[in-house]
Amino acid sequence: MNIPPHVTIESQPRDEAALLALVEEVKRTPFIGQFSLEELRALQRAGTIRYFYVGEALAGFAAWSSISAEWVELGPIYAAESHRDSGIGNLLADFIVSYNLEQGRNIYGVTKNPRVKKMFLRHGFTPTPFFKLDRAIQRYLLLRLLQPSRLVQLVLKRTADTAEHYVRPRESK
C-alpha cells in the first residue's frame, strides 16, 4: 500500500485540542451511533486505532475492535469534514483493511452510511444478513445492543438509511 508522502499515520494523537475538536465533529454525524472520548481512549490503550495526518492537520482516524480470535469489527472510521473528497477516507479504509488482513483476521463491518457501504464493496466485503453472520459476530452484536447507552443512541440517531452488515474473510483478494 502506498502512503502519500504528505500523509503520516500514528498510533497516538499529536494534539489534544485537535483530537477533542474531531471527537465533537464525530458526535454530530448521524452515522456513528455512539462515540466518546472514553471509547477513543480505550481504542488507544488496546492499540487498535490509527490517526491520519495531512501535513500537521488531523485528517481522520480508523479503528477496529476484537470480536473473537478470528474476527474484528472495522470502525469507527472517520474522515474530518475538512478533508472529505480528498481521498483520505479511501486511504483510511485501505490501511485498516490491509493491516487486519495481513494479521490473518476476518473483518466485519456494519453501517448506515451510504458512502461507507460503497467503500465496503470496493474493498471486497460482501453484504451479509444478520442470520448468516458467524455466531461470534451475532453474539457480539447482541451483547453490545443490550447496553443501555447503545439503545439510547439508536433512538437518538435514527436515520432513514438502514444498517447493513458486511464481511471480508481473510482469504479474499
N, C-alpha and C positions, 0 to 999 in steps of 0.2 A: 504494500500500500504506500502510495506517495503522499507525504505530508508537504504542503507548500512551505517554502522557507519562511514566510511571514506568519505561519501558524505554529504555536507551541502547545503541547499537551502536558498537563501537570496533574499530579495526584492530590495536591493541596492548593487552595486558592492563594493568590498573591496578596489580595487586598480585601480586607473585611468589609469595607464600605461598599465596594463594587459587588461583593457577594450578597450582602443584605439587600441592595437595590434589585439584584436579579431575582432573589427569593420573593420579594414583593411583586415583581412583574409576573412571576410564575403563578402566584396565588390568584391573580386576576384572570388567568386563562380558563376558559370553560372546560378544557380537555384534560387537565391534570387534576384528578379528583381530590386528592389530599396531598399537601406538601407543606413542610415546615422546616425551619432551620434545624430543629432537633433531628428530623429524618435525614437531612443532608449531613449532619454531623455523624450520625450512625453509619451512613454510607462511607464517609471518610475513614472512620475507625475500622470498618470492615475492609477498606481498600478497594471498594467497588464503585468508585466514581472517578471520572476524569474531567478536568476543566480545560477548556479550549480558549486560547488567547489569539487574537489577531493583533499583532503588534503588542501594545500594552493593554488593550481592551479585552475584558472578559466577554467572550462571544457566545458562550454556552457551556453546557455540560452534558455528559452522558453517563448513565449508571446502570447497574444490574444488581439483582438480588438472587441469592441462592434459594432454590426451591427444594432441591434434593441433591444427591451426589451426581445425578445425571442431568439435571435441568437447572437453568437460570431464567429469571424473568428479566427482559430487557426494559429498562426505563427506571426513572424518568429520563427522557431525552428532551433537552430544551435549547433552542437557538434564540438568543436575545433578539428582541424586535428590531434593534438597530443593525442586526446582521442577517436578517431574513433575506431570502432570494439572492444570497451571495455564494451559495454552495456550502455554507458551514453546516447546515442541517445534514446534508449528504455525507459530509466528512465525519460528523459525529456518529452517524449510523454506520458508515464504513468501518471506522475504527473499532467501535464496540462490538459489532458483529464479528469482524475478523479476529479480534482479540479472544472472544469467547469460543469461537470455532477452533482456533489454534490450541486452546486449553482443553479441547475434547468435549465441550459441553453442547448439549441440545439447548436451543433457545426458544423461549415462549414470549409472546407479546400480546397485549390487549390494548385496544384504543378505540375512541370515538372519533378521533381527529381524521378527517378525510385525507389530509396530506400525509399523515403517518401511515395510514392504510396503504397508500400508493408506495410509500417508502418500503414498507414490509414486503410488498410484492416484488419491487425492484431488487430486493436483497435475498430473494429466493424463499421467502416464507410462504406457507400455504394456509389459506383461511380454513379454520377447523371448528366445527360446532363443539360446544361445551361437552356434550356427552361422548365425543370421540377423543377428547384430550386424555393424556396419560393420567392415571389415577393420582399420582403425586401432585400434578398441577391442580386437579379438581379439589383435592383435599386442601391444598394451599389456599386456593381461592375461596373456598367455603369458610375456612378459619378466618381469613382476612375480612371477609364480608361481615362476619359476626361481631367485629369490633365496632363499638358504638360510634366512634369518631368517623369510621368509614361510612356507616349508614347515614350519618348526618350529611357528609359531603356528597353522597349520592343524591340526596334530596336537594341540597343547595345548588349543586352544579349540574342540574338536569339540562340536557340539550336534545334537540330533535334527532341528532345523529345517534345511531345505535352502536353499542360496543361490539367489536368483533375480535375473536381470538385468532392468533396466528402461531404457527410452529415452524421451526427450522431445525431439522435434525442435523447433527454434526457431520453426517456423511454426504450432505447435499453439496453441490458445486457452488 
